[in-house]
Amino acid sequence: QVQLVESGGGLVQPGGSLRLSCAASRFTFSVYDMSWYRQAPGKERELVATISLGGSTIHADSVRGRFTISRDNGKTTLYLQMNSLKPEDTTVYYCNARRASKNYWGQGTQVTVSS
């Protein structure tokens, strides 16, 4: 069974940094487009950033210049480096793997930005 396991979330002060990781297993990681999403209570899930199987990246306007998505195909791991964090970045972050009709989700990791 496909596994996507996020880690690296936690409590950080405004202006601080966190690095999220998503360890993938039981599927061919390198041929999937990978993304980070986030979802606040009562709101729709929001795309944060995507990295294609070829390494091209897209970042949402709200995080561009502060967050960076990357992947390590050898380690089958997806990353999200988050800098200059703001209170409005507080929510649960989810890892996503997508290829054709296949769409997999992790369980999420909580990020809280507060002083």
Sine and cosine of phi, psi and omega as CSV:
sin_phi,cos_phi,sin_psi,cos_psi,sin_omega,cos_omega
0.00,0.00,0.69,-0.73,0.00,-1.00
-0.86,0.50,0.66,-0.75,0.06,-1.00
-0.77,-0.64,0.73,-0.68,0.16,-0.99
-0.78,-0.63,0.90,-0.43,-0.09,-1.00
-0.86,-0.51,0.93,-0.36,0.00,-1.00
-1.00,0.09,0.48,-0.88,0.09,-1.00
-0.43,-0.90,0.20,-0.98,0.07,-1.00
0.98,-0.22,-0.11,0.99,0.04,-1.00
-0.95,0.31,0.13,-0.99,0.02,-1.00
0.36,-0.93,-0.27,-0.96,-0.01,-1.00
-0.98,-0.17,0.75,-0.66,0.00,-1.00
-0.60,-0.80,0.50,-0.87,0.03,-1.00
-0.98,0.21,0.44,-0.90,0.09,-1.00
-0.80,0.60,0.67,-0.74,-0.06,-1.00
1.00,0.02,-0.16,0.99,-0.02,-1.00
-0.99,0.12,-0.08,-1.00,-0.07,-1.00
-0.75,-0.66,0.48,-0.88,0.15,-0.99
-0.61,-0.79,0.43,-0.90,0.10,-1.00
-0.83,-0.56,0.90,-0.43,0.06,-1.00
-1.00,0.02,0.57,-0.82,0.09,-1.00
-0.81,-0.59,0.49,-0.87,0.08,-1.00
-0.73,-0.69,0.96,-0.29,0.01,-1.00
-1.00,0.07,0.85,-0.52,-0.06,-1.00
-0.96,-0.30,0.56,-0.83,0.04,-1.00
-0.43,-0.90,0.35,-0.94,0.10,-1.00
0.94,0.35,0.44,0.90,0.23,-0.97
-0.37,-0.93,0.23,-0.97,-0.08,-1.00
-0.99,0.12,1.00,0.06,-0.12,-0.99
-0.77,0.64,-0.67,0.74,-0.17,-0.98
-0.92,0.40,-0.31,0.95,-0.05,-1.00
-0.97,-0.22,0.15,0.99,0.02,-1.00
-0.97,-0.26,0.60,-0.80,0.26,-0.97
-0.97,0.25,0.68,-0.73,-0.08,-1.00
-0.85,-0.52,0.59,-0.81,-0.06,-1.00
-0.61,-0.79,0.35,-0.94,0.22,-0.98
-0.91,-0.40,0.72,-0.69,0.11,-0.99
-0.84,-0.54,0.28,-0.96,0.14,-0.99
-0.62,-0.78,0.46,-0.89,-0.03,-1.00
-0.57,-0.82,0.88,-0.47,0.07,-1.00
-1.00,0.02,0.41,-0.91,0.02,-1.00
-0.82,0.57,0.77,-0.64,0.04,-1.00
0.98,0.19,0.07,1.00,-0.02,-1.00
-0.86,-0.51,0.31,-0.95,0.04,-1.00
-0.96,0.27,0.43,-0.90,0.06,-1.00
-0.92,0.40,0.71,-0.70,-0.11,-0.99
-0.90,-0.43,0.73,-0.68,0.08,-1.00
-0.96,0.28,0.81,-0.59,0.02,-1.00
-1.00,-0.08,-0.76,0.65,-0.03,-1.00
-0.29,-0.96,0.48,-0.88,0.03,-1.00
-0.74,-0.67,0.61,-0.80,0.14,-0.99
-0.78,-0.62,0.81,-0.59,-0.05,-1.00
-0.97,0.23,0.15,-0.99,0.03,-1.00
-0.90,0.45,-0.40,0.92,0.03,-1.00
-1.00,0.03,-0.08,1.00,0.06,-1.00
0.99,-0.16,0.00,1.00,0.06,-1.00
-0.95,0.32,0.61,-0.79,-0.07,-1.00
-0.84,-0.55,0.49,-0.87,0.13,-0.99
-0.71,-0.71,0.72,-0.69,0.04,-1.00
-0.84,-0.54,0.62,-0.79,0.05,-1.00
-0.89,0.46,0.49,-0.87,0.00,-1.00
-0.83,0.56,-0.59,0.81,-0.07,-1.00
-0.93,0.38,-0.31,0.95,-0.06,-1.00
-0.84,-0.54,-0.12,0.99,-0.06,-1.00
-0.86,0.51,0.73,-0.68,-0.03,-1.00
1.00,-0.01,-0.24,0.97,0.02,-1.00
-0.91,-0.42,-0.61,0.79,-0.03,-1.00
-0.95,-0.32,0.52,-0.86,0.06,-1.00
-0.68,-0.73,0.82,-0.57,0.06,-1.00
-1.00,-0.06,0.59,-0.81,0.06,-1.00
-0.46,-0.89,0.21,-0.98,0.01,-1.00
-0.60,-0.80,0.47,-0.88,0.10,-0.99
-0.81,-0.58,0.98,-0.19,-0.05,-1.00
-0.92,0.40,-0.51,0.86,0.03,-1.00
-0.91,0.41,-0.57,0.82,0.02,-1.00
-0.99,-0.12,0.01,1.00,-0.07,-1.00
0.71,0.70,0.78,0.62,-0.05,-1.00
-0.73,-0.69,0.66,-0.75,0.07,-1.00
-0.96,-0.27,0.59,-0.81,-0.02,-1.00
-0.79,-0.61,0.42,-0.91,0.19,-0.98
-0.67,-0.75,0.95,-0.30,0.09,-1.00
-1.00,0.07,0.85,-0.52,-0.06,-1.00
-0.89,-0.46,0.91,-0.42,0.02,-1.00
-0.90,-0.44,0.27,-0.96,0.04,-1.00
0.76,0.65,0.74,0.67,-0.08,-1.00
-0.91,0.41,0.57,-0.82,-0.02,-1.00
-0.87,-0.50,0.38,-0.92,0.04,-1.00
-0.82,0.57,-0.56,0.83,0.00,-1.00
-0.95,0.33,-0.12,0.99,0.12,-0.99
-0.99,0.14,-0.09,1.00,-0.01,-1.00
-0.92,0.40,0.87,-0.50,0.07,-1.00
0.08,-1.00,-0.10,-1.00,0.08,-1.00
-1.00,-0.04,0.72,-0.69,-0.01,-1.00
-0.95,-0.31,0.71,-0.70,-0.06,-1.00
-0.86,-0.51,0.61,-0.79,0.11,-0.99
-1.00,-0.05,0.64,-0.77,-0.01,-1.00
-0.70,-0.72,0.66,-0.75,0.09,-1.00
-0.86,-0.52,0.75,-0.66,-0.08,-1.00
-0.63,-0.77,0.71,-0.70,0.11,-0.99
-0.41,-0.91,0.89,-0.45,-0.03,-1.00
0.81,0.58,-0.83,-0.55,-0.06,-1.00
-1.00,0.07,-0.06,1.00,-0.03,-1.00
-1.00,-0.02,0.74,-0.67,-0.10,-1.00
-0.54,-0.84,0.92,-0.39,-0.09,-1.00
-0.87,-0.49,0.52,-0.85,-0.02,-1.00
-0.78,-0.62,0.55,-0.84,0.18,-0.98
-1.00,0.07,-0.03,-1.00,-0.07,-1.00
-1.00,0.03,-0.22,0.98,0.05,-1.00
0.99,-0.12,0.44,-0.90,0.08,-1.00
-0.68,-0.73,0.70,-0.72,-0.08,-1.00
-0.99,0.12,0.74,-0.68,0.13,-0.99
-0.88,-0.48,0.81,-0.58,0.02,-1.00
-0.82,-0.57,0.84,-0.54,0.00,-1.00
-0.93,-0.37,0.95,-0.32,-0.09,-1.00
-0.38,-0.93,0.53,-0.85,0.08,-1.00
-1.00,-0.07,0.00,0.00,0.00,0.00
